[in-house]
Amino acid sequence: MVSLSIIFAAIPAVIYLAAGLPVTVGTVTIGTLIAFTTLQNGLFRPVTGLLSTGVSVISSLALFARIFEHLDLPVEVDEPARPASIDLARVKGHVRFENVSFTYPGADRPALAGIDLDVPAGSTLALAGETGSGKTTLGSLVARLYDPSRGTVRIDGTDLRDVRLADLAAIVGVVSQETYLLHTTVRENLRYAKPSASDAEIEDAARAAQIHDLIASLPDGYDTVVGSRGHRFCGGEKQRIAIARTLLRDPRGLVLDEATSALDTETEQAVQQAFDTLACGRTTITIAHRLSTVCNADQIAVLDHGRIVEAGDHTTLLADQSRYTELAA
């Protein structure tokens, strides 16, 4: 196309040059010259359009190839062939890890190995350890973002791989460090978790998450547009909106993945109060680097390179002068 464009641009110059040569003087009139230039424009314009269309088609084919390549990827977490029948109203939230191991695709070593944990319904499990020890991976298995390579994760005795994805989403709620808000109003962002929620339920959830007063003080209140990825609000405010959204869904299990690690002390305290309200009566798995957020947990599991090196409550682990003591120092 570049070569033809250069030729098309050069042809008018060739016509003008030919008309000005001594050999052609007096034989080519102005009318003939204009006719030639007009004709070549009329002929070359459609050709250029066809070439442009060809470029668009080739670009589209390349784009579609990437789209279809993504659509053709194998589904790693899919609906069970024979889903278990679960009464969501009777789910207690008893989580159990039975000899769980997990290796990321292409990794040369397992991210988790031989994990055995029992989290009774309504209790709190805190996961402590250095970066890369496998805390987030273990929490992701509860929400079934991945399936374990070996072993089983159960809720109330049912293997998560036998639970419908919609049922699991209703049972387990996740609040992560990276909060994603849709480019719509605060009300619609909250209602996304429960489309049938009334305005009163939305406001009650916001009050429990310590964010109602802030939203009510905005000029448009709950009809305020949060902006792309929620840029209208700061990190702590987005976290509390995410907590309110999870509260509205009322899950029996909860995974808190380092949700306060990027917040200042004052904002962390406000968010922690909302977390305390959210975790009340729910089975909670908390992942945090700051041990101040896990010291009140019913049990604490310390991970190192994908394995549990010690477990117990805060007082017991401190008394043992072990790995947990080093992390707390």
N, C-alpha and C positions, 0 to 999 in steps of 0.2 A: 504493500500500500504506500510506503514511503517513496519507493522508486517511481510509482505511477503518479504520485502527487507532484514530484519534481518535474516529471515529463509534462504533466498538464499545465504546470506553472510556466514552463519554458516555451511551450508551443506558441502562445501569443507573441512572445518576443521574436520567434523565428518568422512568424507571418509578417510582423512589422519590418524585420530585417530584409526579408525577400522582396517586400514591396518597395523598399528604398534602394535596392541594388540598381546600378546603371543599366543592366540588361533589361530590367522590368519597368524602367521609367517610361511613363506614358501608356503602358499596357494595362496597368492595374489602377482602376479608378478608386476614389474614396468609398463609393458605394460597395464595390466588390470587396474592399478591405474590411469594411464593417460587416458585410455578409459572412466573410470567412470567420472573423472573431466571434460573431454571434452564433454561427453554426457549431464551432468547436466548444463554446460554452454550453450550448444546448445538448451536445453529444456527451460531454465529459461529466456534466453534473449528475446525471443518473448513474453513470459508472462509479463515481465517487460515493454516491449514496449506497450502491450495492456493496462496495468495499467496506464502508462503515458498518453496514448490516452484518457482513461476514465477521468483522472484528467483534461485534456484540454477541453474535451466536457462539463464537469460539470462547469468549469470556464467560458466557452463561453456561456452556458445557463444562468448563473447568470448575465453576462454582457449584453446579449441580453434582459434579463428581464428588466434591468434598461433602455435600449434604447427604448424598446417598451412601457415601462411605461411613458417615456417622450413623445413619439409620440402619445400616447393615451390621453394626457392632453387636456382638452377642449380649443378651440381657443376663447380667450376673445375678441380679436379685429380682426374681419374678414371682408371680402369684403361685401359690401351691396348687399342685394338681388335684389334691383332695383336701381342701381347707377344713380346719377344725371348726366345729360349731361353738361359738363363744358368746355368752350373755354378758355384754359390756356392763350392765348394771351390777353384776355380781363379781366383777374382776377386783381382786384385792391388791395385786401388784407385787406378789412374791417373786423375786428374781433370783435365778440360780445359774451359775456358770459351772459346767461339768467338764473338766479336763479340756478346756478351750485353748486352741492354738490357731494362729492366723498368720499368713504370709502374704504380703502384697505381691501382685503379679510382677515378675521380673526381679524381685528382691532375692539376695543371696542368703539372707537369714530371716528367721521368723520375727515378726513384730510382737507376737505374744506366744507364750509356750506354757502349757500345763497349768492354766488358770482354773482354780477351784474356789468359788466364792458363793456364799449363801447370804442373800439380803432379804430378811423377813419383810413382810408387807408393813408399810408405814414407817420403816426405819431409814436411816441415812448411812450411806457408804461414801467415804471420802477416798479419793485416789490421789496419792502423793508420789513424788518422784521427780527426777531431773527431766529436762527436755529430751524427748526421744525415747522415754522409758516405756511408752505404750499406753499411757493414760487415755488419750483421746481415741485411740483405736478401740480400747475396751469399751468406752462409752458408745462408740459408733455401732458396735455389735448389738447393744441393747435396742437401739433404734432401727436395727437391721439395715444400716447403710451398707454393710458388708455381711456376708455369711462366713462363719468360722471355717477354716480349712480342716479342722478336726475338733471334735467335741460338740457340745450342745449348749445353747443358751435358752433357758425356759422362763416363762412367766406363768405362775400358778400351775406349774407342771406341764405346760404345753410348749412344745418346741416352736420357736419363733418362725421357723421355716414352714410350719403348718398353719400359720395365722395369716388371714387375709391382710393385705397391705393397708386397706382402709381401716380395718379393726385395730391393727397395730398403731396406726397414726392416732387413733382415738385413745389408745391405752398409754402410749409413751409420748411425752412432750420433750422437746429439746430447745434449750436456750444457749446459744453459742456466743463466742466473743464477737463474731462478725454478724451483726444484725441487719437483715435485709428488709427494707420497707418499700412497698410499691408506690409508684407515682400516682397517688390518688389521695383522698381525704383520710384523716385519722380514723374516722368512723369505719370506712371501708377497709382500711388496713386491719382493724381489729375484727371486723365481721368476717374477714377472710378465713379465720379459724373456725367460725361457726356461722354460716350464712343465715341461719334462722334466728340468730340472737336479736333480742329487742334492744331498743336504745337504753332502757333501764339496766339490762344485763351488761351492756357495754360500759356504762358509767360505773356500775358496781365493780367490774373487773379493773377499771382504771383507778378507782379509789384504793382497791386492795394493792395495786402496784405503785401507789404513791405518785401518780402522774395526773390524776383528775384535775387538781387545782391549777396546774400549769396549762393543761389543755383548755379548761374553762376560761382562763384569763386571755386567751388568744382572741383577736377580733372576730374570727369565724368559728371559734370553739372547735367542736368535733368535725366541722366541715372544712377545717384548714387543710390545704393540700401540703403534703409533707415534702414534695419535691423529689427529684431523682435520687434514689437510694437514701431518702430521708435527710437531705442536707439542711432542711429547715430546722432540725433538732441536733443537739450535741450528742456525744456518745452515751452519756448517762441517761438522757431523756429517751433516746432510741432503745436502750436496753429496757427501760421501764415499760415502754410501749410493747416491746416484745414479750415482757413478762405478763402484761395485761392480756395480750393475745393468747398466751398459753393458759392463763387462768380462765379465760372465756371457754376454752375447750375442755377444761377440767379433766386432765389425764390422771390416771392412777399412778403412773410412773413418770419420773422426771430425770432428765440428764442436764446438768449445768456444766458446760464446758468452758472453764476459765472465763466466765462471763464478766468478771470485774477486774481482770488483770491490767486493762488499759485505762482505768479510771483513776481520778484523783481521790484523795482520802475522803473528802466530804461527800462527793458523788457516790463513792463506793459504799459509804454508810447508808445512804438513802436506798441504793439498789439492794444492799444486803437486807434491809428491812423488808423490801418487797419480796426478796427471795425467801425470807423466813415465813412470810405469809403464804407464798406459793407452795413451799415444801410441807406445810402443816398437813398431817394426815396422809401424805403421799410417800411412796417409796422413792427415795432421792439418791442419785449418784452424782456426787460433786467432784469436779476435776479442777484443781487450783494449784498455783505455785505459792500463793500466800497462805501460810498455814493458819493464819488468824481466821480464815474462812472455813477451815475444816476441823478445828479443834473441838467443836461441839458435836461432831458426828458420832453416831452410835458405834461405828467401827471404821477403822482407817487401814487401808491396804497400801503398803509402800512397794512400788514397782521399780525394778532395775533391769534394763535390757529385756523387757517383755516378760519378766518373771516376778512373782510376788516373793519378796525377800523377808517380809515381816507383816504381821497384821495384829490389830488390837485397838483399844481405845487410846485417846490422847494421853491419859495419865499413865497407863501401862507402858506405852511405847517410850515415854520420857524416862520412866524409871529404869527401863532396860538399858539405857545409854547406848542405843543402837543407831541404825541408819537414820531413823526418823529424828533422833536427837541432832544429828549433823545437819539435816535439812532445816530444823527449827532454829539452829544457832544463827 
